Amino acid sequence: MVGDMTDAELGSRSDLEALARSGRGKVVVLALMLVVALGAAGWLFFGRKQGVGNKEDSGKVIVVARTRGYSTVLDDVGFEAAEGTFEAWEQKAKEEVPELDVEGLPAIMAVADRFGYGYVVFENPQDIEGWDALDIDDGMPALPEHVKFAVLSVGDFAFPHVVTVNPKPSAVMRGSSVVLLQALFEQEQLHELLPDNESPSMDAIQRRDRLRDALDRLADIPEAEKMAEKIINQVRRQLVDEERAEPKPSLVGEALESGSPFALANGQVLTVSRSFEVISRDAVRADLHLDDMERLLIGAPGAEASSRTRCDAVFGGEISVHESPAYEMGHDGAALLVKTLGEGSTLWTLEPGKPGCGLAKRGKVPAASPGLGDAVPAGHGQVARVGMVGSQGVIAVVTAGQDDERMLGMLDDVRLSSVTWLSARHLAAVGKGPDGTGLYLFDTQTPLTVLYLPSTLFENAEVMHQVAAGRRGDTPIIVVTAGISPRRAYRLDLPSGLESLFTAPVVGSDSTAAVDGEPVDEALADDELPSREARGLPVVVPLDANRFVSTALTHEGSARNLTVSADGTTVAFALRGEAFDPAEPGDSEIGVVPSKGGTMRVLTRNGMRDHHPQLTPNGSHVMFQTRVEIPRTEWVVTSPRIVAVGG
């Protein structure tokens, strides 16, 4: 079999032919041909003990994979590589070694042997069948789930074949290219090139020079892991050690966790969490690998992260980020609205005595009309959306499981925002119209009556920003933010219950408002109100500001992200201003104050932005989000934290 002869044998063929032309050489030539024939027969019937074709080169690699690009990676670090699918290499074997009557794995190994490749790499070896057709030293080992590559030695390097696999990939440098190199350098001829071999042979030194870039890539792994550990410690220091407030806030979850905490009315904390890991490709620049799933976890305020359990009631406790999930927790802590691409909007509400997170599915919520947003769900199963429809400010109320949409307001040239439920039937929203801003009150049972209070009620503030409520019912605790500099928080005390306020609105004697040419108080008592209702015209009733009492709760800084505990005792907000962070006045801290008035307390003191506080139902703890810049990356993540209000 001339095709299997070495280069030296092929080079002496002309000498043999010349010898054969002489009479004396005929016997010698015949003898040599007999030796070659017997050698070939021995290879066919007794199994060869050395490689055939070109001499094997430890720097030449065949990659059998469905994924493309491995050959480029290997070429860049000093190897000579060729790649293709299993089927492509099997066909190559048939074309290049037609005398073979084997297929599959043996055929691929034969073509590698013929062309002097030192190793064959198989991607995802768990998916390949027929390993028993090869003579493998100690047989094919069990392949754990983490194995992505199996490497088989070729030709002169091993008989039987030696198989190596990649170790468990580094959590930091996990790219396929470095994992492939790890599998390759488990082979003996390459393993001796590693730096821990203190007495390399001259051949090993030469091969080290050739594969220097590959060795450097492997050396990057421990350096990258050290860098990642340093970054993680820096994140922990920012969130815990560098916090100057006492008591120090604690993490709701882990340091490598991004998410939003929500206070449930049953006293538990629901966290929408997405974990991440610090990774690197070169041990110089860092990046983040974020989990593809957002998990809904439930636990007690201040409990260890490990004690949290999954909220299985909501989509099994996890949602793919590819669904673009959005979450809205009711201000009463008793309802959760989740919107996903596949399911649309679905409402869950707290059900007394229900185990786990206590949430029960109420049903689908119809899509919002164009121009509406800022959905606010409530525990009684309804969702309010606020916005502009055309030129009218509107609040749309829908019930989970139903398609009907009730429109409230329809106020010409009034932009409504910051809607909140005051009771199961009453709502409040901030409105900005031609005459300035103010507070608008709505009743779902009398949709064409809208009550109005101007922002000037709050120490002559020119603008109002947000409204929030606690202790919902006929006499809720209502808190607003108003003013520009400073932007203060105020408590609003009503002169009567909400139902009475809508039945007999308190209007001033000097009010100039009118309906169909009649004074407001007379128009409301007019028997012709049903006719106005039939025409769909809302009645905006300006209330007598002198009958309402406003109390300033804050006196410095700018209060934002207003929230009130469910029992109405505590108000929390994000604070901005030089008094709280002279170096970064744009940053915000978390502040609290009793709703009845008193001393404001600042619960955070750091160089990060703390925002969107959420109070537990009894006001004992406040949860919030903290923006954290991850060192050596361009990432900013949101970490959920919690702190006791009472100290």
N, C-alpha and C positions, 0 to 999 in steps of 0.2 A: 504494500500500500504506500506508493510514493508520496501521496498527499500527506501522510503522517510522518515523513522523514524530516529530520532536523535540517537546518540551513547548511551545516557542515556536510551532511550526507548528500544533500542536493548539489552542493558545490563540487564534490569529487566525482560526480556522475560522468563527466567527459573523460576523466582518467580511466574510469572503469571500462567505458566503451572502447577507448584506444587499446587497452590491454586485451579486450575481447577479440580485437582484430588480429592479434598475433596468435600463432598456434599455441605458444607456451601459456598464454593467459586464459585460454578457454576454460580450463579446469578451475582456475582461481575464481573467475567470474561466476561460473555456475555455483560454486560453493558459496560465494557471497550472496547471490540471489536466493539460495536456499535458506541462508541464515535470516535474511530479511523476511522471507515468506513465513518461516517458522515463528519469527517474532510477532508478526502481525496476527498469526493464528493464535499465538499465546494471549495477545491482548483481547482478542475476540472471545476466547473461550475460558480464560482463567482470570480475567480482570487485570487491568493495568496497574502498575505500582508507581508510575510517574506520569507527568503531564505530556501532552502531545502538542504539536504545532509550535507557535512562538513561546518563548520563555515567559513565565508569569511575572507580572510587574505589580508590586504592591501599590503603585500609584495609579493603576488603571482599574476603573470600576464600571460595571454594568448596573443600571438601576431599572428594576422591573416595577413599574408604577402606573397608575391611572393619572396621577397628578403630574403636570409638566413643570419644568424649571429646575429640577434637582441637578441636572448635568451642568447648568450654568453656575449654580452655587458651588459645586465641587470643582469645576474648572477655575473659579475665582480664588480658590484656596490651595491650588497646586496639583490637584488630581487631573487625570484625563478620564472623562466620563462620557458614557453614552446611555441614553434612556429610551424607554418604549414600554408599551403595554405587554402583558404576558403573551397575548396572541401574536403581537408583532415579533417578539423575540423567538417564539416558537416557529413562525414562518421563516425568520432569518436563518434558523438552524437548518430547516429543510433545504433552503437555497444554497447555503454555504457548505454544508456537510451532507450531501444527498445520500451518501452510503449508509447513514445512520438509519436504523429501523426502530428508533425510539422516539417518543414525543413527550410533551409536557416538560416537567422540571429537568429530567435527564438531558433532553435536547438543548435546553437553554444553557445548562452547565457545560455541555459539549462545545457549543459555539463560543462560550467564554474561554474555554481551554484552548480552542483552536487559535484564537486571536490574542492570546497572552494576557487576558484580564485576570487580575489577582483576586478580585472579589465580585460577587453578585449580591446586590441589595434588593430585598423584596419588601415593598411597602405593604402594610397591613397583612402580615403573614397568616393571621388567624383565618383570613378569607380564602387561603390557597389550599387546595387539596392535593394529595399524592406525595407527601413528604417521604412516605415509606418506600418510594421508588428509588430514593437516593441512599447511598452508603454514608450515613452521618455518624460521626463519633458519638457514642452513647445515645444515639437516636435523637429525634427532634424533641427538645425540651417542651414542657408546658409553657404556654405563652400567656402571661398575665395581661390584664386589660390595658395596662399602660404601654405595652410594647407596640411601637409603630413600625419598627424596621427590624428585619432579620438579615444577617449578613452570612453568606456561605463562602468559604475559601475555595479556591479553584486550582486545579492542576498540581504543580509541584509543591504548593504550599501545604497541602494536607490530603492524605489518603488514609482513612476516610475523610470526608469533608468535616470541617470544624464550623459550627454555627455559633454566632454571637448575636445578642440582641441589645437594644438600648436600655440603660438603667431607667429608673423612674425619672421622668423629665424634671428639670428644675422648675420650681414655681415662678421663677423670675425670667430665666431665659428658656422659653418653652417652644421656640420656633422649630419648625420641622427640620431646617437645615442643621441646626446645632444638635438636634436629637439624632439625625442621620450620622453626623460625625462621631457622636458618642458610641453608636453601634459599631461603626467601622473600627475605631481605635480600641475596641475590646479584642480585636484579632491580634494574635501574637506578634506578627511582623510589624504591625503599626503600634501596638502597645509599648514596644521597646523604644519607641521614639519619644515617649512622654518624658517630661523633665525629671521625674522621680527616678529614672534610670541613670544612675551616676557613672556607669562604666559602659557607655555605648560603643559598639563596634564602629570601624571606619565606615562601613556600609550604612549603618544607622545614622551616623553624623551627616553623611551625604544626603540621605533621604530626609533628615530633619530640615536641611536647608531647602529642599524642594517643597516640603509640606509645612514650612514655617507659619504661613497664614492660617492653616488649619489648626495647628497647635495653639496659636494665639487665640483663635476662636474658643477653643476648649478652656484655655486659661481665663477667659472672660467670665466664665460661669460663676466661680466663687467670688470674683470681684463684683459682679452684678448683684449677687445675693447679699453681699455686705452693704452695697449701696442702697438696696431696697430696705434692708433692716434699719439703716440710718434714717431713711425717709419716713418710715413708719414711726420710729421713735420721735422724730420731729413733729409729726402730726399729733401724736399723743401729748407732747409737751405743749403744743399750741392750745389744744382743747382742755387740758387738765392743769398742768404745772404752771403755765403762764397766765392762767386766770387769776386775777387779783381780788375778785370779790370773795367774801366769806358769808355763808358757806359756799364752797366751790360747786358749780354745777357738775353733774356727772353725765356720762354718755348714756343715752337710752339703749344703744346697741353696742357695736364694736367700733374700734377706731377706723377700720377699713369698711365702713358702711355708710351709704348715702341714703337719706330718706326723710320722711315727714311723719311727725307724731300727731296723733289725734286723741283728745280726751273723750272717752265714752261716758254717757250719763250713768252707767252702772259702776263707775269708779275705776275701770280698767283703762289701760293705754294701748291703743291700736297704732302700730307703726307700719307704714309702707316702706319696705326696705329693699335696697339693691346693693349687694356686696360688690367689692372691687378688689383687685390685687395690683401691686406695683410690679411692673415688668420692665425689661430692657432688652434691646437688641445688641448693644455694644458695650455695656458697662460704663457708658459715659452719659448718655441721655436716658431719662426714665419716661415711662408712659404708664397708662392705667389700662387694665383689662377689666371691663365691667360685665357682670353677670347678665345673661339674656333674660332673666326672670326677675320680676318684682314680687316680693313675698309679703304677705299680710300677717304680722305677728302680734300676739296679744300677751300682755303681762301686767303686773301690778306696778304702780308708780314707784320708781327707784329700785326695782328688782334687777337682779343680775341678768345680763343678756342671755345667758345659757338657760335661764328658767322660762323664757318666752316660748309659747306654743303657736302653732299655725292656726289662723282663723279659717278653718276649712269651710265654713258656711258661705264664704264669698269666693266663688270660682275655684274651690278647692284649696284656697290659701295662696295661690300664686298666679301671676298673669305675665305673659310674654311681653317684653318691651316692644316687640314688633306690632303689638295691638295698640300702641300709643295710648295706654290707659291714662285716664284723668280722674281724680278723686275730689269729691266735695263732701265734707263732713258738715252736718247740720249744726247750727250755732247752739242747739240744745243738747248736742252730744248723743242724740238718739236716732240719727239717720245717716246713712252713707250712700251717696250717689256715685256710681262707677260708670264711666263711659269708655267703651272700647270700639275699635273699628269693626269687629265682627259681631258684637252683641248690641251695639248702640248704648243707650243709657238704661241702667237698671238700679232700682232702689232697694236697699235693705234697711230695716228698722229694728231697734232693740225690742226683744220679746222677753218679758219677765219670766225668770226661771229657766230660760233656755240655756243649756250648757255651752261650754266653749266661749266664744267671744260674744254670744248672746244675740247675734244678728240673724234675722229671718228675712227671706226674700219676699218683697211686697209686689214686685212686678216690673214690667217695662215702663219706661217713661217716654212719651212721644218726643220726637226731635223738636228742637226749638225753631220758632219762626225766624225768618231772616231779620237781623238787627237785634236779636235778644241774646244775652249771655249772662254771666255771673249767676249761675243756678244755685239756689239755697234750699236744700231739702229740710224737712222737719219730721219729727217722730210720729206725727199723726198721718203720715203717708202722702203728703203733698209736697210739690216742688214749686218754688217761685223763681221766675226768671225776669230780669229787668233789662231795659234797653230802649232803643228808639225804633219805632215802626213808622217809616216815612218821616214826618215832622212831629210826631207825637211821642211823648214819653209814656211808656207802657210797662205794667207788671203783668205777666202771664202766669196763671196758676194752673197746674195740672195735677191730676191724681194718678199715682202709680197703678198700672193695670187698666187705665182708661184712656180714651183718645180725646176727650173733651178738653178744651183749653179756654179758661175764663180770663178775659181781659179786664184789667183794672187800670184806672187812670185815664189813658188816652188824652193826655194833657198837651195842648198845642204849644210847640216851641219850648218844651221843658225837657231837659235831659236828666233822666232818673238814673241813680246809681246806688250802690251800697244798701241793698235791700236786706231786711231782717224780719223774722217772725216775732211778733209781740205776744201772740196767743195762737190758738188753733185757727182763728178766723181773721186776726188783725195783723197788718204788716206796716212797717215804716220804711221809708227810703229818703235819700237825699236827692233834692232836685235843684237844677240850675236853669233859670228862665230869664226872660228879658228884664225882670225886676230884681234879679239877684238870686241868691241861694236860700234854701230853707228846708224844713222837715215836712214831709207829706205823710199822712196817715191814711190807711186804707182798711176797708172792711169787706171781706168776700161775700157777706150776706147783703150788704147794701153797696153794690159796686159803683153806683153813680154818685156817691157822696165821698168827697175827698177833703180831709182836714189839712190845714196848712199853718205852719209856724215859721216866721222869718228867722234867719240866722242872727239878726240883730238882738234877739232875745239873750244871746250868750255874750254879754259884755260888749254889745255893739259890734260883734264880729261881722266882717264883710263877706265871709265865705264859710261854708260848712263842708266837711270832708266825708265823715263816716258816722254811721249809727250802729250801735250794738245793744243787745238787751240780755238780761238775766231774769231769773224768777218769773218765767213767762206765765201769763194769765191775764186777768182783768186789770191787775195793777202791777205791771212789769217794772223792773229797774231799767231805765233807759239812759244810755250814755252816748254822747256825741263828741266828736272833735271839731273844733271851729277856730277860726282865726288864721293868721298867716305867720306872724312872728311876735310872740310864740304861738304855736299851734297847740292849744290846750284841750284837755279832756274835761267835759262837763257832765254832771248828772242832771237829768230833767225830771222834775216832779210834776205829775198830772194833778189837776184839781179834782178829778173824779175818775172812776173806772172807765175803761175803754168803751164798754157798751153804753154807759151813760153819756160819754162824750160824743158818741155818734148819734144817740137818740136826741140829745139836747145840747148841741154845740155851744160853747161859751164864746160868744162873739162880742166885740166891743160896741158901745153905743155910737161911737163915731165911725164905725166901719162904712166904707163907701162901696163895698162889694155888693153886687146885685145879680139876680137871676131873672131874665126876661123883664128887666126894668123894675123889679121889686127888691126891697131890702132883703139881705140874706136870711135873717131870722123869720121874716114873713113868708119868704119863698119856700123855706123848708117846711112850714106849717100848711102851705097851700094844698088844697085838695087836688090840684092839677099836676102834682109831682109825677103820677103815672104817665101822663102825656109826655113829659120830658124824658122819662125813662124809655118810653117807646121810641123817641127820636135818638136815643143813645147818647145824650149829652150829659157829661159828668158835671157835678156841681162842686166847685172848689170853694171851701168855706174857710176864710181867714179867721183864725182863732184869736181871742184877746190875749196878747202876750202878758198882760199884767196879771192874769189869773194863773200863770205858770211860774214855777220857781226853778232857776238854774243855779247850780253850785259848781264853782271851779274846783276840779280835783288835782290839776297840775298847774304849776306856775312858771316853769322854766323848761327850755328845750322844746322840741317838736315831737308831739305824740302821734304815732301811727300804728297801723295794724291793731286796732282796738278790739278787745274781747272782754266779756264779762262772765264770771263763773255762773254755773247753772243755778246756784242758790242765791245769786245776786249780791253776795257779800264783797267780792273782790273784782277789781278792774286791772287788767294787764295791757301793756302796750310796748311798742318799740320806741326808744328815745334817741333823738339825734341832737347834737349841739356841742359847742366847745366846752361846756361845763362838764360833759361826760367823757369826752375824748378830745383834748386840745390838739393832739397831733393829727387826728383824722376825724374832723367834725362830721364828715359824711357817713362815717360808720354809725352803727346804732347799738344800743344796749337794751336790756329788758328791764322795765320798771313796773311796779305794782303800787296800788293805793286802795284803801278801803272805799267801797262805793258810797258810804255815808260821809266820806271826807276824812282827812287825817294826814299823816306823814307819808310822803311818797318814798319808796325804797327802790334803789337801783340794785338789781340782782346779778348783774354781770359787769365786769371791768376788764376789757381785753382789746386787742387790736383787730378783731374780726367783726363782721357784721352779724349781729343777732337779730332775728326778725320772726314774724308770725307766731306770737305766743298763743298757747292753748292752756286754759286753766282746767284743773280737775273740778268735778262738780261742787265740791265743798271749798274750793279755793285754796287748798293746802299746798298744792304744787303747781308750778307753771312749766310747761314744755315749750320748746321753741326750736327754731332752726338756726344753724350757724354756718356761714359760708367760710370754707377752709381752702386756702391755696395749697396745693400739693407741691412741696419743694421739688425743684429740678424738672418740673413738667409745666405744661400750659393749662393744667386742669384746675378747676374750682369745683368742689363738691359741697353738698349740704349735709351737715351732720346733725342728727336729732339729739338734743340735750334736755336735761330736766334739773330743776332746783326747787328746794322747799321754800315756800313763801314766808313761813314764820321764822326761818333761820334755825 
